[in-house]
Amino acid sequence: MGKTKLGILDGFSGKVGPVVGMNWKGKQVLRSYIGYTRHVKTQKQKRSCKHFAVMNRLVSQFRGAASIGLRQYADRNSSTVVGSFIQLNHNAVSVDMNLAVSIDYTQLKLSDGTLSDVVFGTPEFTEGCQVHVPVLDPKGNGVLDSLNDHLIVVAYCPVFEASTYDNTASRRSPEVALSTPSIWVGQTVHLFAFVQGGEGFNLEQVSPTVYIGQGKLKR
């Protein structure tokens, strides 16, 4: 509602119909009223926003392992670990027209490098939320490889949206034993692995990510 100070012939302040009266630099002026319009997102924008939100949650859930596996990639591309994770895993996450989210865990990349990967066997899920992953072929014959390279094995639980990893094994180890949180008992976990350099000449090096498989944890 507009208000006048000296009667109907005076200037006014506030909204009157389609105009607004205001004082600008000591003068009474009028301008057109711009109403508030609520922005309605298109379906494509909603899907894009949902995709971005899921990617941000994922990178926080894999932050520990990704900080090791993607550091070199991020530095090489003048980026950050978060930005690199989102870039490399963009196509692993999809959002349909109903905004339902699906994640292809076999395509997730927690590392990117030139070290040789390792061939793992079928994981065994034992009592006490333990996971044992046999090492079938340690490889390690590449120019930058070493038998002292660390094996980083990651377990991810979608229900609790969290991950944990073990880095105590090396290419020399016959298997990797991974302990997971007890509250994950009965839940399905996805397993990933990559190699981190274990010598002075290759400490910054990593291998590509290998998807080992999935299974249900036992009490």
Long-range contacts (C-beta under 8 A, 24 or more apart in sequence): 43-97, 46-99, 47-95, 47-96, 47-97, 47-99, 50-95, 50-99, 50-101, 51-93, 51-94, 51-95, 51-101, 54-93, 54-95, 54-101, 54-103, 55-85, 55-86, 55-89, 55-90, 55-93, 56-82, 56-86, 57-161, 58-85, 58-89, 58-93, 58-103, 59-85, 59-86, 61-156, 61-161, 61-162, 61-163, 62-108, 62-110, 62-154, 62-156, 62-163, 64-163, 64-164, 64-165, 65-110, 65-111, 65-152, 65-154, 65-163, 65-165, 65-192, 66-110, 66-111, 68-111, 68-152, 68-167, 68-196, 68-206, 69-110, 69-111, 69-112, 69-113, 69-152, 69-194, 69-196, 69-206, 69-209, 70-110, 70-111, 70-112, 71-204, 72-112, 72-113, 72-204, 72-205, 72-206, 73-111, 73-112, 73-113, 84-112, 85-109, 85-110, 88-112, 103-158, 105-156, 105-190, 105-211, 105-214, 106-211, 107-211, 108-192, 108-209, 108-211, 109-208, 109-209, 110-154, 110-192, 110-194, 110-209, 111-152, 111-194, 111-206, 111-207, 111-208, 111-209, 112-206, 112-208, 112-209, 113-194, 113-205, 113-206, 113-207, 113-208, 114-142, 114-144, 114-205, 114-207, 115-142, 115-144, 115-145, 115-149, 115-195, 115-196, 115-197, 115-202, 115-205, 115-206, 115-207, 116-140, 116-141, 116-142, 116-145, 116-195, 116-207, 117-193, 117-194, 117-195, 117-207, 117-208, 117-210, 118-151, 118-171, 118-193, 118-195, 118-207, 118-210, 120-176, 120-193, 120-210, 120-212, 122-213, 123-191, 123-212, 123-213, 123-215, 125-215, 125-216, 125-217, 125-218, 126-218, 127-218, 127-219, 128-179, 128-182, 128-218, 128-219, 129-179, 129-180, 129-181, 129-182, 129-184, 129-185, 129-217, 129-218, 129-219, 130-177, 130-178, 130-179, 130-180, 130-218, 131-155, 131-177, 131-178, 131-179, 131-180, 131-189, 131-191, 131-215, 131-217, 132-175, 132-176, 132-177, 132-178, 133-175, 133-176, 133-178, 133-191, 133-193, 133-212, 134-174, 134-175, 135-169, 135-171, 135-173, 135-174, 135-175, 135-176, 138-171, 138-172, 139-171, 140-171, 144-197, 144-201, 144-202, 144-205, 145-171, 145-202, 146-171, 146-197, 146-198, 146-199, 146-202, 147-171, 147-172, 148-172, 148-198, 148-199, 149-195, 149-196, 149-197, 149-198, 149-199, 149-202, 150-195, 150-196, 150-197, 150-198, 151-176, 151-193, 151-195, 152-193, 152-194, 152-195, 152-196, 153-178, 153-191, 153-192, 153-193, 153-212, 154-191, 154-192, 154-193, 155-180, 155-189, 155-190, 155-191, 156-189, 156-190, 156-191, 156-192, 157-181, 157-184, 157-187, 157-188, 157-189, 158-188, 158-190, 159-184, 159-187, 159-188, 160-184, 160-187, 167-196, 170-198, 171-195, 180-217, 184-217, 185-217, 185-218, 185-219, 186-216, 186-217, 186-219, 187-216, 187-217, 188-214, 188-215, 188-216, 188-217, 189-214, 189-215, 189-216, 189-217, 190-214, 191-215
